[in-house]
């Protein structure tokens, strides 16, 4: 590809490493950072090519910002470029979360730490509510024009919140509805390009990967390359899971974590908030690796660390490994850290496979309504599912075990929601302010 060699691999490595430590703000913030750095400042890739890659990643399950980094790294420096970019987007967050999870597991009962989490939990509920608004406003347009998407969102909300329908079945139902709707009612499911068109370039403006830069050979479809990448991905999935099953048995906690989070990775349409109900159903209700309160605490930690929000699964793995003593009572930290790393591996492996193997194939079908209509329906499901998650969080933080209402937690949640939705405050300042408020309430003997 013309110009690709002019981005030295060492320079790219330094950028992806730095990005892994500064990628706060969720997918929107992470994408904004990459756009500012790669398009506006470094000029490694043009606006049009950047948005084309982003639209592609938005069609895939998994964390779109991490996949976008993988895609651009792959486009510039082939397979190893994609692996480095995607891995460095995740690894700093994994190490930070392992440290924070250890502090939580070992010292979470300390009064001041409990006070901080008392304030953070309402902030997390407000963040989920913000996610409902953000995704809903983008997906659910005028109900008079696209009523079917509103109906799908409502049905998914009731299915999860009241009927306890497993998340995979809700997604499958939406995909079938979208496939049928794309054929018979295409106007209801024509979501468009997904992102605004690229800005008009200034005369003489050039990028290393420009609008007219030919697609490199490694990014064009090849059946042989596709088969090789799929085979390598299958081995990287089967070998560690097979070794665990062979040495510890299928019912072992680590084996069940590997299988469960493989399934979760394939259901993350719409981002981390969309798959959290499924993770909650499995990790909390079915396997009981952690409690509902711990799940909310884990989401709070995920919000305050760099990297994709789906990294909350590392917290789930750590607490599950800690409580289940996967390597024995004398190796609590080692077992928990191993479980966190294992869960992260099985969660992100499919994302790399989607980019490295499916990139050229899926890119060729982009804009085809037969392909995008089921994903549009799934995005509508995401709105309903996240709304059910918001309801669960608000009920959990404000309803005490004795049946009374925790008015202070409700006030903190309301203040956080106003700050996020009305004043457009940043995630980190809101969480810090709520944590301080919770600490003061606990130190004062309330809450």
Secondary structure as the mmCIF struct_conf table of DSSP 4:
data_model
#
loop_
_struct_conf.conf_type_id
_struct_conf.id
_struct_conf.beg_label_comp_id
_struct_conf.beg_label_asym_id
_struct_conf.beg_label_seq_id
_struct_conf.end_label_comp_id
_struct_conf.end_label_asym_id
_struct_conf.end_label_seq_id
TURN_TY1_P TURN_TY1_P1 UNK A 2 UNK A 3
HELX_RH_3T_P HELX_RH_3T_P1 UNK A 4 UNK A 6
BEND BEND1 UNK A 7 UNK A 7
HELX_RH_AL_P HELX_RH_AL_P1 UNK A 9 UNK A 22
BEND BEND2 UNK A 25 UNK A 25
HELX_RH_AL_P HELX_RH_AL_P2 UNK A 26 UNK A 34
HELX_RH_PI_P HELX_RH_PI_P1 UNK A 35 UNK A 41
BEND BEND3 UNK A 42 UNK A 42
STRN STRN1 UNK A 45 UNK A 45
HELX_RH_AL_P HELX_RH_AL_P3 UNK A 47 UNK A 58
TURN_TY1_P TURN_TY1_P2 UNK A 59 UNK A 59
BEND BEND4 UNK A 60 UNK A 62
HELX_RH_AL_P HELX_RH_AL_P4 UNK A 64 UNK A 107
TURN_TY1_P TURN_TY1_P3 UNK A 108 UNK A 109
BEND BEND5 UNK A 110 UNK A 110
HELX_RH_AL_P HELX_RH_AL_P5 UNK A 111 UNK A 139
TURN_TY1_P TURN_TY1_P4 UNK A 143 UNK A 145
HELX_RH_AL_P HELX_RH_AL_P6 UNK A 147 UNK A 161
TURN_TY1_P TURN_TY1_P5 UNK A 162 UNK A 162
BEND BEND6 UNK A 163 UNK A 163
HELX_RH_AL_P HELX_RH_AL_P7 UNK A 167 UNK A 184
HELX_RH_AL_P HELX_RH_AL_P8 UNK A 186 UNK A 189
TURN_TY1_P TURN_TY1_P6 UNK A 192 UNK A 193
BEND BEND7 UNK A 194 UNK A 195
HELX_LH_PP_P HELX_LH_PP_P1 UNK A 196 UNK A 202
TURN_TY1_P TURN_TY1_P7 UNK A 203 UNK A 204
BEND BEND8 UNK A 208 UNK A 208
STRN STRN2 UNK A 209 UNK A 209
TURN_TY1_P TURN_TY1_P8 UNK A 211 UNK A 212
HELX_LH_PP_P HELX_LH_PP_P2 UNK A 213 UNK A 216
HELX_RH_3T_P HELX_RH_3T_P2 UNK A 217 UNK A 219
BEND BEND9 UNK A 220 UNK A 220
HELX_RH_AL_P HELX_RH_AL_P9 UNK A 223 UNK A 248
TURN_TY1_P TURN_TY1_P9 UNK A 250 UNK A 251
BEND BEND10 UNK A 252 UNK A 252
HELX_RH_AL_P HELX_RH_AL_P10 UNK A 253 UNK A 265
TURN_TY1_P TURN_TY1_P10 UNK A 266 UNK A 267
TURN_TY1_P TURN_TY1_P11 UNK A 269 UNK A 270
HELX_RH_AL_P HELX_RH_AL_P11 UNK A 272 UNK A 279
HELX_RH_PI_P HELX_RH_PI_P2 UNK A 280 UNK A 286
BEND BEND11 UNK A 287 UNK A 287
BEND BEND12 UNK A 289 UNK A 290
HELX_RH_AL_P HELX_RH_AL_P12 UNK A 292 UNK A 303
TURN_TY1_P TURN_TY1_P12 UNK A 304 UNK A 304
BEND BEND13 UNK A 305 UNK A 307
HELX_RH_3T_P HELX_RH_3T_P3 UNK A 309 UNK A 311
HELX_RH_AL_P HELX_RH_AL_P13 UNK A 312 UNK A 324
TURN_TY1_P TURN_TY1_P13 UNK A 325 UNK A 327
HELX_RH_3T_P HELX_RH_3T_P4 UNK A 329 UNK A 331
HELX_RH_AL_P HELX_RH_AL_P14 UNK A 332 UNK A 364
TURN_TY1_P TURN_TY1_P14 UNK A 365 UNK A 367
HELX_RH_AL_P HELX_RH_AL_P15 UNK A 369 UNK A 398
STRN STRN3 UNK A 399 UNK A 399
TURN_TY1_P TURN_TY1_P15 UNK A 401 UNK A 402
BEND BEND14 UNK A 403 UNK A 403
STRN STRN4 UNK A 405 UNK A 405
HELX_RH_AL_P HELX_RH_AL_P16 UNK A 407 UNK A 421
TURN_TY1_P TURN_TY1_P16 UNK A 422 UNK A 422
BEND BEND15 UNK A 423 UNK A 423
HELX_RH_AL_P HELX_RH_AL_P17 UNK A 427 UNK A 443
TURN_TY1_P TURN_TY1_P17 UNK A 444 UNK A 445
#
